[in-house]
Amino acid sequence: MSNENMTPALSLKNIRKAFYPGTVNEKIALNNLSIDLKPGDFVTIIGGNGAGKSTMLNAIAGVWPIDEGSISVDGVNVTKMHEYKRATYIGRVFQDPMTGTAANMQIEENLAIAARRGKRRSLKWSITSEERKKFREMLSVLGLGLEDRMTAKVGLLSGGQRQALTLLMATLKSPKLLLLDEHTAALDPKTAAKVLEISDMLIEENKLTAMMVTHNMKDAILHGNRLIMMHEGRIIYDVEGEEKKNLTVEALIAKFSQTSGEEFSNDRALLT
């Protein structure tokens, strides 16, 4: 099947989202936004403060309803689907390493919850030896020594270890779409690099379609096969393949100014 005839892994059509509509504080967060992702696309997303990056991920995940447009994941129209139902199709990792795991539960218990997502709950909840073996193998791939700490409470882990575990949990059931919302922003540079390395590995191994919001332009260029730049709720630049690989931070900043008519004003992006 050619790419042209392939069902998009994600399709956003004419998405509009306004906050405080009809008031003096009205803010159009997504402005007639459209994009299609091919299966296996790993898209990095950059843009200035308030560009609509996280709003777009929240709209896809169903955190709030959109005002206009449609959202489809792997050919399924999820526009009016509740957030908890979309979780069947979507995995997500947030900026805060404390989100996405249960701190007072063991590592293996957290993995068991992720492994049984979507299954009917029963009284037979105990983790089987087969599951334990599988979890151990998965954790060992991360290279963080967590396979030897499976009964440790997640709250005792470092931010990087916890974010790596969250990534593993989010990809355990091979979701149709993985959303990474500045998932390394709260980590120190060395730990962030390790978590990004793990992200790349899990996305590639599971052949996932992924979107990663980042404030780090170097990371946006280095990771993924496609990059989009957002401004005022719209996509103003969409690049992939060799052209993306050959980008520089300077070229991206120049492209932003050229396309938007404004100076790029995200200090964190420029500093990193």
C-alpha atoms as an extended CHARMM CRD file, in Angstrom:
* protein
*
       272  EXT
         1         1  MET       CA              0.0000000000        0.0000000000        0.0000000000  PROA      1               0.0000000000
         2         2  SER       CA              1.4380000000        3.3950000000       -0.9310000000  PROA      2               0.0000000000
         3         3  ASN       CA              1.7600000000        6.1900000000        1.6190000000  PROA      3               0.0000000000
         4         4  GLU       CA             -0.8590000000        8.1700000000       -0.2830000000  PROA      4               0.0000000000
         5         5  ASN       CA             -3.4970000000        5.4680000000        0.2910000000  PROA      5               0.0000000000
         6         6  MET       CA             -2.4730000000        4.7240000000        3.8620000000  PROA      6               0.0000000000
         7         7  THR       CA             -4.8550000000        5.6480000000        6.6960000000  PROA      7               0.0000000000
         8         8  PRO       CA             -3.2300000000        8.5090000000        8.6470000000  PROA      8               0.0000000000
         9         9  ALA       CA             -2.1210000000        7.5690000000       12.1480000000  PROA      9               0.0000000000
        10        10  LEU       CA             -3.4620000000       10.9720000000       13.2010000000  PROA      10              0.0000000000
        11        11  SER       CA             -5.6150000000       13.4230000000       11.2830000000  PROA      11              0.0000000000
        12        12  LEU       CA             -6.5340000000       16.8780000000       12.5540000000  PROA      12              0.0000000000
        13        13  LYS       CA             -8.9310000000       18.7980000000       10.3060000000  PROA      13              0.0000000000
        14        14  ASN       CA             -9.6290000000       22.5270000000       10.7960000000  PROA      14              0.0000000000
        15        15  ILE       CA             -9.2780000000       22.4210000000       14.5920000000  PROA      15              0.0000000000
        16        16  ARG       CA            -10.3590000000       25.5250000000       16.4400000000  PROA      16              0.0000000000
        17        17  LYS       CA            -10.1670000000       26.0700000000       20.1900000000  PROA      17              0.0000000000
        18        18  ALA       CA            -10.7940000000       29.3420000000       22.0240000000  PROA      18              0.0000000000
        19        19  PHE       CA            -10.5660000000       29.9670000000       25.7550000000  PROA      19              0.0000000000
        20        20  TYR       CA            -12.8980000000       32.5020000000       27.4280000000  PROA      20              0.0000000000
        21        21  PRO       CA            -14.8950000000       32.9270000000       24.1780000000  PROA      21              0.0000000000
        22        22  GLY       CA            -16.9830000000       36.0600000000       23.8650000000  PROA      22              0.0000000000
        23        23  THR       CA            -15.1130000000       37.8760000000       26.6520000000  PROA      23              0.0000000000
        24        24  VAL       CA            -12.3800000000       40.5330000000       26.6410000000  PROA      24              0.0000000000
        25        25  ASN       CA             -9.9740000000       37.7400000000       27.6300000000  PROA      25              0.0000000000
        26        26  GLU       CA            -10.7980000000       35.5540000000       24.6070000000  PROA      26              0.0000000000
        27        27  LYS       CA             -7.7260000000       33.6500000000       23.4580000000  PROA      27              0.0000000000
        28        28  ILE       CA             -7.7420000000       31.6470000000       20.2250000000  PROA      28              0.0000000000
        29        29  ALA       CA             -5.4060000000       28.7850000000       21.1240000000  PROA      29              0.0000000000
        30        30  LEU       CA             -5.8480000000       26.6910000000       17.9540000000  PROA      30              0.0000000000
        31        31  ASN       CA             -6.7050000000       28.5200000000       14.7540000000  PROA      31              0.0000000000
        32        32  ASN       CA             -8.0300000000       26.2970000000       11.9480000000  PROA      32              0.0000000000
        33        33  LEU       CA             -5.2110000000       23.8170000000       12.5310000000  PROA      33              0.0000000000
        34        34  SER       CA             -4.8340000000       20.8070000000       10.2140000000  PROA      34              0.0000000000
        35        35  ILE       CA             -2.1740000000       18.1000000000       10.0400000000  PROA      35              0.0000000000
        36        36  ASP       CA             -1.9050000000       14.4260000000        9.0270000000  PROA      36              0.0000000000
        37        37  LEU       CA              0.6770000000       12.0440000000       10.4680000000  PROA      37              0.0000000000
        38        38  LYS       CA              1.7450000000        8.9250000000        8.6040000000  PROA      38              0.0000000000
        39        39  PRO       CA              2.1180000000        5.6810000000       10.5880000000  PROA      39              0.0000000000
        40        40  GLY       CA              5.6130000000        5.7210000000       12.0840000000  PROA      40              0.0000000000
        41        41  ASP       CA              6.0410000000        9.5040000000       11.9530000000  PROA      41              0.0000000000
        42        42  PHE       CA              7.9430000000       10.9390000000       14.9150000000  PROA      42              0.0000000000
        43        43  VAL       CA              7.1290000000       14.6460000000       14.8880000000  PROA      43              0.0000000000
        44        44  THR       CA              8.8810000000       17.2030000000       17.0810000000  PROA      44              0.0000000000
        45        45  ILE       CA              6.9220000000       20.3870000000       17.8290000000  PROA      45              0.0000000000
        46        46  ILE       CA              8.4190000000       23.7790000000       18.6110000000  PROA      46              0.0000000000
        47        47  GLY       CA              7.1140000000       27.3140000000       18.8990000000  PROA      47              0.0000000000
        48        48  GLY       CA              7.1400000000       30.3820000000       21.1180000000  PROA      48              0.0000000000
        49        49  ASN       CA              5.2610000000       30.7560000000       24.3840000000  PROA      49              0.0000000000
        50        50  GLY       CA              1.5060000000       30.4080000000       23.8330000000  PROA      50              0.0000000000
        51        51  ALA       CA              1.9110000000       29.0300000000       20.3090000000  PROA      51              0.0000000000
        52        52  GLY       CA             -0.6210000000       26.2470000000       20.9810000000  PROA      52              0.0000000000
        53        53  LYS       CA              1.7470000000       23.2810000000       21.2960000000  PROA      53              0.0000000000
        54        54  SER       CA              0.4110000000       21.7720000000       24.5300000000  PROA      54              0.0000000000
        55        55  THR       CA             -3.1320000000       22.8790000000       23.6540000000  PROA      55              0.0000000000
        56        56  MET       CA             -2.9010000000       20.7430000000       20.5080000000  PROA      56              0.0000000000
        57        57  LEU       CA             -1.7600000000       17.6940000000       22.5240000000  PROA      57              0.0000000000
        58        58  ASN       CA             -4.5540000000       18.2600000000       25.0650000000  PROA      58              0.0000000000
        59        59  ALA       CA             -7.1060000000       18.4950000000       22.2420000000  PROA      59              0.0000000000
        60        60  ILE       CA             -5.8470000000       15.2210000000       20.7550000000  PROA      60              0.0000000000
        61        61  ALA       CA             -5.9330000000       13.4990000000       24.1640000000  PROA      61              0.0000000000
        62        62  GLY       CA             -9.4630000000       14.7920000000       24.8550000000  PROA      62              0.0000000000
        63        63  VAL       CA             -8.5990000000       16.8840000000       27.9090000000  PROA      63              0.0000000000
        64        64  TRP       CA            -11.1320000000       19.4360000000       26.6650000000  PROA      64              0.0000000000
        65        65  PRO       CA            -13.5490000000       19.5590000000       23.7280000000  PROA      65              0.0000000000
        66        66  ILE       CA            -12.6320000000       21.4740000000       20.5920000000  PROA      66              0.0000000000
        67        67  ASP       CA            -14.9500000000       24.1740000000       19.2320000000  PROA      67              0.0000000000
        68        68  GLU       CA            -14.6980000000       23.1470000000       15.5800000000  PROA      68              0.0000000000
        69        69  GLY       CA            -13.0240000000       20.5010000000       13.4210000000  PROA      69              0.0000000000
        70        70  SER       CA            -12.3860000000       16.7760000000       13.7180000000  PROA      70              0.0000000000
        71        71  ILE       CA             -9.7540000000       14.4650000000       15.2180000000  PROA      71              0.0000000000
        72        72  SER       CA             -9.1280000000       10.9070000000       13.9800000000  PROA      72              0.0000000000
        73        73  VAL       CA             -6.6330000000        8.3920000000       15.3610000000  PROA      73              0.0000000000
        74        74  ASP       CA             -5.8100000000        5.4670000000       13.0650000000  PROA      74              0.0000000000
        75        75  GLY       CA             -9.0220000000        6.1000000000       11.1050000000  PROA      75              0.0000000000
        76        76  VAL       CA            -11.2360000000        6.2640000000       14.2250000000  PROA      76              0.0000000000
        77        77  ASN       CA            -13.0520000000        9.5730000000       14.7460000000  PROA      77              0.0000000000
        78        78  VAL       CA            -12.3840000000       10.4500000000       18.3980000000  PROA      78              0.0000000000
        79        79  THR       CA            -13.6280000000       14.0740000000       18.2410000000  PROA      79              0.0000000000
        80        80  LYS       CA            -16.4660000000       13.5260000000       20.7100000000  PROA      80              0.0000000000
        81        81  MET       CA            -14.8800000000       10.6280000000       22.5750000000  PROA      81              0.0000000000
        82        82  HSD       CA            -14.1650000000       11.0680000000       26.3050000000  PROA      82              0.0000000000
        83        83  GLU       CA            -10.5440000000       11.2910000000       27.4360000000  PROA      83              0.0000000000
        84        84  TYR       CA            -10.6120000000        7.9420000000       29.2650000000  PROA      84              0.0000000000
        85        85  LYS       CA            -11.8360000000        6.1830000000       26.0990000000  PROA      85              0.0000000000
        86        86  ARG       CA             -9.1530000000        7.8120000000       23.9600000000  PROA      86              0.0000000000
        87        87  ALA       CA             -6.5500000000        6.3630000000       26.3660000000  PROA      87              0.0000000000
        88        88  THR       CA             -7.1060000000        3.0450000000       24.5370000000  PROA      88              0.0000000000
        89        89  TYR       CA             -5.4530000000        4.5950000000       21.4770000000  PROA      89              0.0000000000
        90        90  ILE       CA             -3.1320000000        7.1660000000       23.0350000000  PROA      90              0.0000000000
        91        91  GLY       CA             -0.1290000000        6.9670000000       25.3670000000  PROA      91              0.0000000000
        92        92  ARG       CA              1.0790000000       10.1490000000       27.0460000000  PROA      92              0.0000000000
        93        93  VAL       CA              4.0640000000       11.3390000000       29.0750000000  PROA      93              0.0000000000
        94        94  PHE       CA              3.9500000000       14.7140000000       30.8230000000  PROA      94              0.0000000000
        95        95  GLN       CA              6.5610000000       17.2610000000       31.8760000000  PROA      95              0.0000000000
        96        96  ASP       CA              6.2670000000       16.4300000000       35.5670000000  PROA      96              0.0000000000
        97        97  PRO       CA              7.9750000000       13.0830000000       36.3590000000  PROA      97              0.0000000000
        98        98  MET       CA              5.4800000000       12.6790000000       39.2300000000  PROA      98              0.0000000000
        99        99  THR       CA              2.5700000000       12.4400000000       36.7880000000  PROA      99              0.0000000000
       100       100  GLY       CA              1.7140000000        9.1350000000       35.1550000000  PROA      100             0.0000000000
       101       101  THR       CA              2.7950000000        6.7940000000       37.9570000000  PROA      101             0.0000000000
       102       102  ALA       CA              1.4650000000        5.8530000000       41.3900000000  PROA      102             0.0000000000
       103       103  ALA       CA              4.1990000000        6.9370000000       43.8400000000  PROA      103             0.0000000000
       104       104  ASN       CA              3.0700000000        4.7290000000       46.7210000000  PROA      104             0.0000000000
       105       105  MET       CA              3.0110000000        1.5610000000       44.5970000000  PROA      105             0.0000000000
       106       106  GLN       CA              5.8970000000       -0.6810000000       43.5560000000  PROA      106             0.0000000000
       107       107  ILE       CA              7.5740000000       -0.4940000000       40.1450000000  PROA      107             0.0000000000
       108       108  GLU       CA              6.1460000000       -3.8880000000       39.1550000000  PROA      108             0.0000000000
       109       109  GLU       CA              2.6630000000       -2.8810000000       40.3370000000  PROA      109             0.0000000000
       110       110  ASN       CA              2.7630000000        0.2410000000       38.1650000000  PROA      110             0.0000000000
       111       111  LEU       CA              3.8010000000       -1.8670000000       35.1800000000  PROA      111             0.0000000000
       112       112  ALA       CA              0.9950000000       -4.3330000000       35.8990000000  PROA      112             0.0000000000
       113       113  ILE       CA             -1.5630000000       -1.5020000000       35.8440000000  PROA      113             0.0000000000
       114       114  ALA       CA             -0.2060000000       -0.3590000000       32.4690000000  PROA      114             0.0000000000
       115       115  ALA       CA             -0.1820000000       -3.9240000000       31.1040000000  PROA      115             0.0000000000
       116       116  ARG       CA             -3.8270000000       -4.4510000000       32.0520000000  PROA      116             0.0000000000
       117       117  ARG       CA             -5.0990000000       -1.1390000000       30.7390000000  PROA      117             0.0000000000
       118       118  GLY       CA             -8.3990000000       -1.7020000000       28.9700000000  PROA      118             0.0000000000
       119       119  LYS       CA             -8.9370000000       -5.1470000000       30.5020000000  PROA      119             0.0000000000
       120       120  ARG       CA            -11.8070000000       -5.9910000000       32.8490000000  PROA      120             0.0000000000
       121       121  ARG       CA            -10.6940000000       -5.8750000000       36.4800000000  PROA      121             0.0000000000
       122       122  SER       CA            -11.0300000000       -8.9880000000       38.6040000000  PROA      122             0.0000000000
       123       123  LEU       CA            -10.1480000000      -10.1960000000       42.0800000000  PROA      123             0.0000000000
       124       124  LYS       CA             -7.1840000000      -12.0830000000       40.6370000000  PROA      124             0.0000000000
       125       125  TRP       CA             -4.9180000000       -9.0660000000       40.5040000000  PROA      125             0.0000000000
       126       126  SER       CA             -1.6630000000      -10.6060000000       41.7260000000  PROA      126             0.0000000000
       127       127  ILE       CA              1.3080000000      -10.3750000000       39.3770000000  PROA      127             0.0000000000
       128       128  THR       CA              2.2000000000      -13.7090000000       37.7900000000  PROA      128             0.0000000000
       129       129  SER       CA              5.7590000000      -15.0190000000       37.5570000000  PROA      129             0.0000000000
       130       130  GLU       CA              5.4670000000      -14.7640000000       33.7670000000  PROA      130             0.0000000000
       131       131  GLU       CA              4.5380000000      -11.0780000000       34.0140000000  PROA      131             0.0000000000
       132       132  ARG       CA              7.3610000000      -10.4770000000       36.4740000000  PROA      132             0.0000000000
       133       133  LYS       CA              9.8510000000      -12.0330000000       34.0510000000  PROA      133             0.0000000000
       134       134  LYS       CA              8.5360000000       -9.8770000000       31.2000000000  PROA      134             0.0000000000
       135       135  PHE       CA              8.7150000000       -6.6910000000       33.3010000000  PROA      135             0.0000000000
       136       136  ARG       CA             12.2820000000       -7.5230000000       34.3340000000  PROA      136             0.0000000000
       137       137  GLU       CA             13.3270000000       -7.8850000000       30.6920000000  PROA      137             0.0000000000
       138       138  MET       CA             11.6640000000       -4.5920000000       29.7590000000  PROA      138             0.0000000000
       139       139  LEU       CA             13.2930000000       -2.7100000000       32.6260000000  PROA      139             0.0000000000
       140       140  SER       CA             16.7500000000       -4.1200000000       31.8950000000  PROA      140             0.0000000000
       141       141  VAL       CA             16.6240000000       -2.5850000000       28.3920000000  PROA      141             0.0000000000
       142       142  LEU       CA             16.4270000000        0.8860000000       29.9840000000  PROA      142             0.0000000000
       143       143  GLY       CA             19.9110000000        0.4530000000       31.4360000000  PROA      143             0.0000000000
       144       144  LEU       CA             18.9980000000        2.0890000000       34.7520000000  PROA      144             0.0000000000
       145       145  GLY       CA             19.1840000000       -0.9210000000       37.0720000000  PROA      145             0.0000000000
       146       146  LEU       CA             15.4320000000       -0.8170000000       37.7630000000  PROA      146             0.0000000000
       147       147  GLU       CA             15.0900000000       -4.5360000000       37.0020000000  PROA      147             0.0000000000
       148       148  ASP       CA             16.7960000000       -5.1700000000       40.3710000000  PROA      148             0.0000000000
       149       149  ARG       CA             14.4050000000       -2.8120000000       42.2030000000  PROA      149             0.0000000000
       150       150  MET       CA             11.0270000000       -4.0530000000       41.0130000000  PROA      150             0.0000000000
       151       151  THR       CA              9.5090000000       -4.0580000000       44.5000000000  PROA      151             0.0000000000
       152       152  ALA       CA             10.7610000000       -0.5350000000       45.3040000000  PROA      152             0.0000000000
       153       153  LYS       CA              8.1450000000        2.2030000000       45.6860000000  PROA      153             0.0000000000
       154       154  VAL       CA              8.0980000000        4.4760000000       42.6350000000  PROA      154             0.0000000000
       155       155  GLY       CA              8.1730000000        7.5390000000       44.9000000000  PROA      155             0.0000000000
       156       156  LEU       CA             11.7680000000        6.6220000000       45.8340000000  PROA      156             0.0000000000
       157       157  LEU       CA             13.0100000000        6.8950000000       42.2310000000  PROA      157             0.0000000000
       158       158  SER       CA             14.8370000000        9.8680000000       40.7790000000  PROA      158             0.0000000000
       159       159  GLY       CA             13.0540000000       12.0980000000       38.2760000000  PROA      159             0.0000000000
       160       160  GLY       CA             14.8670000000       10.5110000000       35.3310000000  PROA      160             0.0000000000
       161       161  GLN       CA             14.1810000000        6.9480000000       36.5010000000  PROA      161             0.0000000000
       162       162  ARG       CA             10.5310000000        7.7950000000       37.0350000000  PROA      162             0.0000000000
       163       163  GLN       CA             10.1940000000        9.4160000000       33.6100000000  PROA      163             0.0000000000
       164       164  ALA       CA             11.8250000000        6.3780000000       31.9770000000  PROA      164             0.0000000000
       165       165  LEU       CA              9.3400000000        4.1270000000       33.8050000000  PROA      165             0.0000000000
       166       166  THR       CA              6.4540000000        6.3640000000       32.6640000000  PROA      166             0.0000000000
       167       167  LEU       CA              7.6900000000        6.0350000000       29.0710000000  PROA      167             0.0000000000
       168       168  LEU       CA              7.7800000000        2.2630000000       29.4020000000  PROA      168             0.0000000000
       169       169  MET       CA              4.2380000000        2.2450000000       30.8380000000  PROA      169             0.0000000000
       170       170  ALA       CA              2.9520000000        4.5620000000       28.0860000000  PROA      170             0.0000000000
       171       171  THR       CA              4.3650000000        2.3300000000       25.3270000000  PROA      171             0.0000000000
       172       172  LEU       CA              3.6510000000       -1.0530000000       26.9310000000  PROA      172             0.0000000000
       173       173  LYS       CA              0.4280000000       -1.6100000000       24.9630000000  PROA      173             0.0000000000
       174       174  SER       CA              1.8430000000       -0.1350000000       21.7120000000  PROA      174             0.0000000000
       175       175  PRO       CA             -0.5810000000        2.8190000000       21.4800000000  PROA      175             0.0000000000
       176       176  LYS       CA             -1.6470000000        4.1290000000       18.0830000000  PROA      176             0.0000000000
       177       177  LEU       CA             -0.1740000000        7.4860000000       19.1060000000  PROA      177             0.0000000000
       178       178  LEU       CA              2.3760000000        8.5410000000       21.7310000000  PROA      178             0.0000000000
       179       179  LEU       CA              2.2620000000       12.1350000000       23.0270000000  PROA      179             0.0000000000
       180       180  LEU       CA              5.3600000000       13.5140000000       24.7510000000  PROA      180             0.0000000000
       181       181  ASP       CA              4.6270000000       16.9100000000       26.3000000000  PROA      181             0.0000000000
       182       182  GLU       CA              7.9830000000       18.5190000000       27.1950000000  PROA      182             0.0000000000
       183       183  HSD       CA              8.7520000000       15.2720000000       28.9990000000  PROA      183             0.0000000000
       184       184  THR       CA             12.4140000000       16.1600000000       29.6300000000  PROA      184             0.0000000000
       185       185  ALA       CA             11.9390000000       19.8290000000       30.6150000000  PROA      185             0.0000000000
       186       186  ALA       CA             12.0850000000       19.1600000000       34.3740000000  PROA      186             0.0000000000
       187       187  LEU       CA             15.2730000000       17.0670000000       34.1470000000  PROA      187             0.0000000000
       188       188  ASP       CA             18.9420000000       18.0730000000       34.2290000000  PROA      188             0.0000000000
       189       189  PRO       CA             20.6900000000       17.9810000000       30.7930000000  PROA      189             0.0000000000
       190       190  LYS       CA             22.4390000000       14.6150000000       31.3150000000  PROA      190             0.0000000000
       191       191  THR       CA             19.2720000000       12.8980000000       32.5550000000  PROA      191             0.0000000000
       192       192  ALA       CA             17.2030000000       14.5440000000       29.8080000000  PROA      192             0.0000000000
       193       193  ALA       CA             19.5850000000       13.1550000000       27.1690000000  PROA      193             0.0000000000
       194       194  LYS       CA             19.2100000000        9.6440000000       28.6370000000  PROA      194             0.0000000000
       195       195  VAL       CA             15.4000000000        9.8820000000       28.6940000000  PROA      195             0.0000000000
       196       196  LEU       CA             15.4080000000       11.0980000000       25.0590000000  PROA      196             0.0000000000
       197       197  GLU       CA             17.6500000000        8.1580000000       24.1250000000  PROA      197             0.0000000000
       198       198  ILE       CA             15.1530000000        5.7870000000       25.7840000000  PROA      198             0.0000000000
       199       199  SER       CA             12.2800000000        7.5770000000       24.0040000000  PROA      199             0.0000000000
       200       200  ASP       CA             13.9570000000        7.0730000000       20.6110000000  PROA      200             0.0000000000
       201       201  MET       CA             14.5830000000        3.4020000000       21.3920000000  PROA      201             0.0000000000
       202       202  LEU       CA             11.0130000000        2.6410000000       22.5140000000  PROA      202             0.0000000000
       203       203  ILE       CA              9.4640000000        4.5240000000       19.5750000000  PROA      203             0.0000000000
       204       204  GLU       CA             11.6760000000        2.7050000000       17.0860000000  PROA      204             0.0000000000
       205       205  GLU       CA             11.3270000000       -0.7570000000       18.6730000000  PROA      205             0.0000000000
       206       206  ASN       CA              7.5370000000       -0.5260000000       18.8850000000  PROA      206             0.0000000000
       207       207  LYS       CA              7.2180000000        1.2630000000       15.5090000000  PROA      207             0.0000000000
       208       208  LEU       CA              5.1460000000        3.9690000000       17.1710000000  PROA      208             0.0000000000
       209       209  THR       CA              3.7440000000        7.1970000000       15.7720000000  PROA      209             0.0000000000
       210       210  ALA       CA              4.7630000000        9.9830000000       18.1450000000  PROA      210             0.0000000000
       211       211  MET       CA              4.5250000000       13.7340000000       18.7510000000  PROA      211             0.0000000000
       212       212  MET       CA              7.0240000000       15.4640000000       21.0210000000  PROA      212             0.0000000000
       213       213  VAL       CA              6.6220000000       19.0340000000       22.2350000000  PROA      213             0.0000000000
       214       214  THR       CA              9.9940000000       20.4890000000       23.1900000000  PROA      214             0.0000000000
       215       215  HSD       CA             11.4140000000       23.9140000000       23.9880000000  PROA      215             0.0000000000
       216       216  ASN       CA             14.8770000000       22.7350000000       22.9510000000  PROA      216             0.0000000000
       217       217  MET       CA             15.5050000000       23.4830000000       19.2660000000  PROA      217             0.0000000000
       218       218  LYS       CA             18.5720000000       21.2120000000       19.1290000000  PROA      218             0.0000000000
       219       219  ASP       CA             16.4980000000       18.2880000000       20.4160000000  PROA      219             0.0000000000
       220       220  ALA       CA             13.7370000000       19.1080000000       17.9220000000  PROA      220             0.0000000000
       221       221  ILE       CA             16.2540000000       18.8590000000       15.0670000000  PROA      221             0.0000000000
       222       222  LEU       CA             18.1120000000       15.8240000000       16.4080000000  PROA      222             0.0000000000
       223       223  HSD       CA             15.0920000000       13.6110000000       17.1670000000  PROA      223             0.0000000000
       224       224  GLY       CA             12.2950000000       12.3720000000       14.9530000000  PROA      224             0.0000000000
       225       225  ASN       CA             11.8300000000       12.3910000000       11.1640000000  PROA      225             0.0000000000
       226       226  ARG       CA              9.6120000000       15.4810000000       10.9650000000  PROA      226             0.0000000000
       227       227  LEU       CA              9.4650000000       18.8960000000       12.6350000000  PROA      227             0.0000000000
       228       228  ILE       CA              6.6260000000       21.3850000000       12.8510000000  PROA      228             0.0000000000
       229       229  MET       CA              6.7730000000       24.9570000000       14.1030000000  PROA      229             0.0000000000
       230       230  MET       CA              3.6650000000       26.5640000000       15.5940000000  PROA      230             0.0000000000
       231       231  HSD       CA              2.6850000000       30.1930000000       16.0170000000  PROA      231             0.0000000000
       232       232  GLU       CA             -0.6150000000       31.6440000000       17.2380000000  PROA      232             0.0000000000
       233       233  GLY       CA             -2.3810000000       28.2830000000       17.0410000000  PROA      233             0.0000000000
       234       234  ARG       CA             -1.2730000000       27.4760000000       13.4940000000  PROA      234             0.0000000000
       235       235  ILE       CA              1.4750000000       25.4060000000       11.8780000000  PROA      235             0.0000000000
       236       236  ILE       CA              3.7810000000       27.8240000000       10.0710000000  PROA      236             0.0000000000
       237       237  TYR       CA              6.5650000000       25.3980000000        9.1060000000  PROA      237             0.0000000000
       238       238  ASP       CA              6.5130000000       21.6500000000        8.4190000000  PROA      238             0.0000000000
       239       239  VAL       CA              9.7330000000       19.9040000000        7.3850000000  PROA      239             0.0000000000
       240       240  GLU       CA             10.9300000000       16.2880000000        7.1950000000  PROA      240             0.0000000000
       241       241  GLY       CA             13.6080000000       13.9530000000        5.8700000000  PROA      241             0.0000000000
       242       242  GLU       CA             16.9770000000       15.2680000000        4.7300000000  PROA      242             0.0000000000
       243       243  GLU       CA             15.8510000000       18.8870000000        4.8930000000  PROA      243             0.0000000000
       244       244  LYS       CA             15.0820000000       18.4410000000        8.5970000000  PROA      244             0.0000000000
       245       245  LYS       CA             18.3840000000       16.6740000000        9.2740000000  PROA      245             0.0000000000
       246       246  ASN       CA             20.3090000000       19.5860000000        7.7340000000  PROA      246             0.0000000000
       247       247  LEU       CA             18.5520000000       22.2570000000        9.8170000000  PROA      247             0.0000000000
       248       248  THR       CA             20.3910000000       24.4470000000       12.3260000000  PROA      248             0.0000000000
       249       249  VAL       CA             19.0050000000       26.3930000000       15.2870000000  PROA      249             0.0000000000
       250       250  GLU       CA             19.9200000000       29.6310000000       13.4860000000  PROA      250             0.0000000000
       251       251  ALA       CA             18.0340000000       28.5350000000       10.3660000000  PROA      251             0.0000000000
       252       252  LEU       CA             14.9760000000       27.6650000000       12.4670000000  PROA      252             0.0000000000
       253       253  ILE       CA             14.9600000000       31.0640000000       14.1820000000  PROA      253             0.0000000000
       254       254  ALA       CA             15.3230000000       32.7720000000       10.8020000000  PROA      254             0.0000000000
       255       255  LYS       CA             12.4870000000       30.6510000000        9.4010000000  PROA      255             0.0000000000
       256       256  PHE       CA             10.2580000000       31.6580000000       12.3000000000  PROA      256             0.0000000000
       257       257  SER       CA             10.9010000000       35.3690000000       11.7410000000  PROA      257             0.0000000000
       258       258  GLN       CA             10.3910000000       35.0080000000        7.9890000000  PROA      258             0.0000000000
       259       259  THR       CA              7.1150000000       33.0590000000        8.3100000000  PROA      259             0.0000000000
       260       260  SER       CA              5.5460000000       34.8450000000       11.2820000000  PROA      260             0.0000000000
       261       261  GLY       CA              6.9020000000       38.3440000000       10.7690000000  PROA      261             0.0000000000
       262       262  GLU       CA              7.9860000000       38.3810000000       14.4330000000  PROA      262             0.0000000000
       263       263  GLU       CA             11.1060000000       37.6970000000       16.4660000000  PROA      263             0.0000000000
       264       264  PHE       CA             11.2450000000       34.3050000000       18.1940000000  PROA      264             0.0000000000
       265       265  SER       CA             10.5450000000       35.0040000000       21.8590000000  PROA      265             0.0000000000
       266       266  ASN       CA             10.9420000000       31.7560000000       23.7870000000  PROA      266             0.0000000000
       267       267  ASP       CA             13.9430000000       32.3690000000       26.0390000000  PROA      267             0.0000000000
       268       268  ARG       CA             14.2450000000       28.7180000000       27.0780000000  PROA      268             0.0000000000
       269       269  ALA       CA             14.5210000000       27.6080000000       23.4550000000  PROA      269             0.0000000000
       270       270  LEU       CA             17.2060000000       30.1780000000       22.7020000000  PROA      270             0.0000000000
       271       271  LEU       CA             19.1920000000       29.4500000000       25.8480000000  PROA      271             0.0000000000
       272       272  THR       CA             19.2460000000       25.6960000000       25.2070000000  PROA      272             0.0000000000
